[in-house]
Amino acid sequence: MTMKALVVGGGSIGFRHLRNLTRLGVVAQALVEPDVGRRADLCSQLALAGFGTLEEGLEWEPDIVVISTPSHLHVGQAIEAARRGYPLFVEKPLSHSKERLCDLVKEVDSRKLISLVGCNMRFHPGPAKVKQLLESGMIGRVLFARIHTGSYLPAWRPWQDYRQSYSASASMGGGCILDCIHEIDLARWYLGNVSQVFCVAEHLSSLEIDVEDIAVLICRHLSGALSEIHLDYVQRSYERGCQVVGERGSILWNYNEGVVKWFDAESDCWTVYSQPDDWKLNQMYLDEMEHFLDCVKSERQTTLPIVDAVEVMRIALGAKVSAGCGNFISTDSVFLC
């Protein structure tokens, strides 16, 4: 593949994207990483061009830009790349605040740029099967969903002091509401747009962070359905899954068991769908990047372009507002674009 890819940010997810781009046949790659030692190490390992600033990287004239820096840097960097006309892959969450989000949407929309916000859980066989069953009408009209994830923050990146990570810092976009935004995205993906959100979010554990480590959201969807979303940094075991209930049955997904179950009320029986035995975690990141590259080549929009990811941000930022005031918040009131 003759495409040139510029990856901005040499942390763990940036490193993953660089390796996956290579596996997908993108030979011409470059890295923007301000840490001189980290940049030199990765460029040596992967035979990359390296730059200390985004401006230098954009002068390299890539075909795509992949932004995998801490959350508080995403929007500014994305705007800079969009103004040069480059297709954008931006890691989740799209931002840590509402500032300049509308400016980013205008830049991307005016240039009709292909964009994707990191949504790798959509490429996991579990959520993908849940979505397929819902679209097939297997449980009829959806009434409610419960979606959850929880794990222990210090175990996320064993090589790093968790207190030094962006996850632990409000100013850098940390906290489980934004960090675990995949589940918020899945709620919207499954049940449609959200009109109102209510949230309780607290720092309850002994973790040395200045952000919430537990959050519980209740969303009212335009369809009339309700969703309950639980997010946390504190569970010592890794837990993830969902339950979606409709008028004719229900769907369950259990991440640890690797299965999706469908209950059909008419036949009073369960059908079990197991993910492939040889499936590996990195496959969803590979599939996600391949989807982005295919969309860029074919000039069609991705499964979660920036304009749609803004709707997910309305829910997440609305949840933060709700946690502060104790009321339901209209997502339309969070910010206007």
C-alpha positions in Angstrom: 0.0 0.0 0.0 1.5 3.3 -1.1 -0.3 5.3 1.6 1.8 7.4 4.0 0.6 7.3 7.6 1.6 9.8 10.3 1.0 8.6 13.9 0.9 11.3 16.5 1.8 10.0 19.9 4.2 7.2 20.8 2.4 5.7 23.8 1.1 2.1 24.0 -1.9 2.8 21.6 0.3 4.7 19.2 2.8 1.8 19.2 -0.1 -0.6 18.5 -1.3 1.4 15.6 2.2 1.6 14.1 2.5 -2.1 14.2 -0.9 -2.7 12.8 -0.4 -0.3 10.0 2.7 -2.3 9.1 0.7 -5.6 9.2 -1.9 -4.0 6.9 0.8 -3.2 4.4 1.4 0.6 5.0 5.1 0.8 4.7 5.6 4.5 4.7 5.1 5.6 8.3 6.3 8.4 10.5 5.9 9.2 14.2 5.4 12.5 16.0 6.6 12.1 19.6 8.1 15.0 21.7 9.9 12.7 24.0 13.3 12.3 22.4 14.2 9.0 24.0 10.8 7.4 23.2 10.9 8.7 19.6 14.4 7.4 19.0 13.5 4.0 20.5 10.4 3.5 18.4 11.9 4.9 15.2 14.8 2.5 15.6 12.5 -0.5 16.4 10.1 0.1 13.5 12.4 1.9 10.9 10.3 5.1 11.0 10.8 8.7 10.2 10.5 10.7 13.5 9.5 14.3 14.3 9.3 16.3 17.5 6.3 18.4 16.6 3.0 18.0 14.7 4.0 20.8 12.4 7.1 19.0 11.3 5.1 15.8 10.8 2.5 17.5 8.6 5.3 18.9 6.4 6.1 15.2 5.6 2.8 15.3 3.7 1.1 12.1 4.9 -2.1 10.6 3.4 -3.7 10.0 6.8 -3.1 11.2 10.3 -3.6 9.0 13.4 -3.9 10.9 16.7 -3.1 8.8 19.7 -2.0 11.4 22.3 -3.6 12.2 25.7 -7.2 13.2 25.4 -6.7 16.9 26.1 -4.5 17.3 23.0 -6.9 15.6 20.5 -9.0 18.5 19.3 -6.2 21.0 18.8 -4.1 18.5 16.9 -7.1 17.2 14.8 -7.9 20.8 13.8 -4.4 21.4 12.7 -4.4 18.3 10.6 -7.9 18.9 9.2 -6.9 22.4 8.0 -4.2 20.6 5.9 -7.0 18.4 4.4 -5.8 15.1 5.9 -8.2 12.2 6.7 -8.3 11.7 10.5 -8.2 8.8 12.9 -8.6 10.2 16.4 -8.4 7.9 19.5 -11.2 8.0 22.0 -12.4 10.1 23.7 -12.6 12.7 21.0 -11.9 15.4 23.6 -11.8 16.1 27.4 -14.1 19.1 27.1 -16.5 20.9 24.7 -13.8 23.5 23.8 -13.3 23.8 20.1 -15.3 20.7 19.3 -17.6 22.7 17.0 -14.5 24.2 15.3 -13.3 20.7 14.6 -16.6 19.6 13.1 -16.7 22.7 10.8 -13.1 22.0 9.6 -13.8 18.4 8.9 -17.3 19.0 7.4 -16.2 21.9 5.1 -13.4 19.8 3.6 -15.6 16.6 3.5 -12.8 14.7 5.3 -13.0 11.0 6.1 -12.7 10.5 9.8 -12.9 7.8 12.5 -12.9 8.2 16.3 -11.4 5.1 18.0 -14.3 2.8 18.6 -12.6 -0.6 18.7 -15.3 -2.2 20.8 -17.6 -2.0 17.7 -15.1 -4.4 16.1 -15.2 -6.9 18.9 -17.2 -10.0 17.9 -19.4 -9.6 21.0 -20.8 -6.1 20.5 -20.8 -6.7 16.8 -23.1 -9.7 17.3 -25.4 -7.8 19.7 -25.7 -5.1 17.0 -26.5 -7.6 14.3 -29.2 -9.3 16.4 -30.8 -5.9 17.2 -30.8 -4.8 13.6 -32.4 -8.1 12.7 -35.3 -7.4 15.1 -34.6 -10.6 17.1 -36.0 -9.1 20.4 -38.6 -6.7 18.9 -38.8 -3.2 20.2 -36.0 -2.5 22.7 -37.1 -1.3 26.1 -33.9 -1.0 28.1 -30.3 -2.0 28.3 -27.6 -2.4 31.0 -24.0 -1.9 29.8 -21.1 -2.2 32.1 -17.3 -2.2 32.4 -15.0 -2.2 35.3 -11.3 -3.0 36.0 -8.5 -1.8 38.3 -6.7 1.3 37.0 -3.2 0.5 38.4 -3.3 -2.8 36.4 -4.0 -1.1 33.0 -0.4 -0.1 32.3 1.8 -2.1 34.7 5.0 -0.4 33.3 3.7 3.0 34.4 2.8 4.6 37.7 -1.0 5.0 37.3 -0.8 8.4 39.1 1.3 9.7 36.2 -1.1 8.6 33.5 -3.7 10.8 31.8 -6.4 8.5 33.3 -5.7 9.9 36.7 -5.8 13.6 35.8 -8.9 15.7 35.2 -6.8 18.3 33.3 -5.7 15.6 30.8 -9.1 14.1 30.3 -9.0 11.3 32.8 -11.8 9.8 34.9 -13.9 6.7 34.1 -16.7 8.6 32.3 -14.4 9.7 29.4 -11.8 6.9 29.7 -14.5 4.2 29.5 -16.5 6.1 26.8 -16.7 2.9 24.8 -19.8 1.8 26.8 -21.5 5.1 26.3 -20.8 4.7 22.5 -22.2 1.2 22.6 -25.4 2.4 24.3 -26.0 4.9 21.6 -25.0 2.4 18.9 -27.5 -0.1 20.2 -30.4 2.1 21.2 -29.9 5.3 19.2 -29.4 8.9 20.1 -29.9 10.1 23.7 -32.1 13.0 24.7 -31.3 13.2 28.4 -28.7 11.8 30.8 -28.5 11.5 34.6 -25.3 10.6 36.4 -23.9 9.9 39.8 -20.0 10.0 39.7 -17.7 9.7 42.7 -14.2 9.2 43.8 -14.8 6.4 46.4 -11.6 4.3 46.4 -8.2 4.9 47.8 -6.7 5.5 44.4 -4.6 8.6 44.3 -6.4 10.4 41.4 -8.3 13.7 41.1 -11.2 12.2 39.0 -14.2 10.0 39.4 -13.4 6.3 39.8 -17.1 5.1 39.7 -19.9 6.4 37.5 -23.5 5.3 37.0 -25.4 6.9 34.1 -29.1 6.6 33.1 -29.9 7.6 29.6 -33.2 8.4 27.9 -33.0 7.6 24.2 -35.1 9.2 21.5 -36.7 5.8 20.8 -38.2 5.8 24.3 -35.8 3.1 25.6 -33.6 3.5 28.7 -30.1 2.5 29.3 -28.1 2.1 32.5 -24.3 2.4 32.1 -21.9 1.4 34.9 -18.2 2.5 34.6 -15.4 2.1 37.2 -11.7 2.0 37.8 -11.8 -0.1 40.9 -12.9 -3.7 40.2 -9.9 -6.1 40.7 -11.3 -8.4 38.1 -11.9 -7.3 34.5 -15.6 -7.2 33.9 -17.5 -6.1 30.7 -20.8 -6.9 29.1 -24.3 -5.9 28.4 -28.0 -7.0 28.6 -30.5 -5.6 26.1 -34.2 -6.4 26.7 -37.0 -6.1 24.1 -40.6 -7.0 24.0 -39.9 -10.4 22.4 -36.7 -11.4 24.2 -33.3 -10.4 25.4 -29.6 -10.4 24.4 -26.7 -10.9 26.8 -23.0 -10.4 26.1 -20.3 -11.6 28.5 -16.8 -10.4 27.6 -15.0 -12.9 29.9 -17.0 -15.9 28.6 -16.7 -14.8 25.0 -20.4 -15.5 24.3 -23.5 -13.7 23.2 -26.8 -15.2 24.2 -30.2 -14.6 22.6 -33.4 -15.5 24.4 -36.5 -15.9 22.2 -39.7 -15.5 24.2 -41.8 -17.2 21.6 -39.8 -20.5 21.7 -38.8 -20.0 25.3 -35.2 -21.0 24.5 -31.7 -19.5 24.4 -29.3 -19.5 21.4 -25.6 -19.1 22.2 -23.1 -17.5 19.9 -19.4 -18.0 20.8 -16.6 -15.9 19.4 -14.0 -17.7 17.4 -11.6 -19.8 19.5 -8.6 -18.3 17.8 -9.7 -14.7 18.1 -7.1 -12.4 19.6 -7.6 -9.0 21.2 -5.5 -7.2 18.7 -7.8 -8.3 15.9 -10.4 -5.6 16.7 -7.7 -2.9 16.5 -6.6 -4.4 13.1 -10.2 -4.5 11.8 -10.8 -1.0 13.0 -7.7 0.4 11.2 -8.5 -1.7 8.1 -12.0 -0.2 8.1 -10.5 3.3 8.3 -8.1 2.7 5.5 -10.8 1.1 3.3 -13.0 4.1 3.8 -10.3 6.6 2.9 -9.5 4.6 -0.3 -13.2 4.4 -1.3 -14.1 7.9 0.0 -17.0 6.7 2.1 -17.7 7.6 5.7 -16.7 5.4 8.6 -18.8 3.8 11.3 -18.0 6.6 13.8 -17.0 9.8 12.1 -16.2 12.9 14.1 -19.6 14.4 13.7 -21.2 11.3 15.3 -18.5 11.1 18.0 -19.6 14.6 19.0 -23.0 13.1 19.9 -21.2 10.6 22.2 -19.3 13.5 23.7 -22.7 15.2 24.5 -23.7 12.2 26.6 -20.4 12.0 28.4 -20.1 15.7 29.1 -23.8 15.9 30.0 -23.1 13.1 32.5 -20.4 15.2 34.1 -22.7 18.2 34.4 -25.5 16.0 35.9 -23.0 14.5 38.4 -22.4 18.1 39.6 -25.9 19.3 39.8 -28.0 16.1 40.5 -30.5 16.6 37.6 -31.3 15.1 34.3 -29.4 17.0 31.6 -30.6 17.5 28.0 -27.8 16.5 25.7 -28.8 19.3 23.3 -28.0 21.8 26.0 -24.5 20.6 26.6 -23.1 22.5 23.5 -24.3 23.5 20.1 -22.6 23.0 16.8 
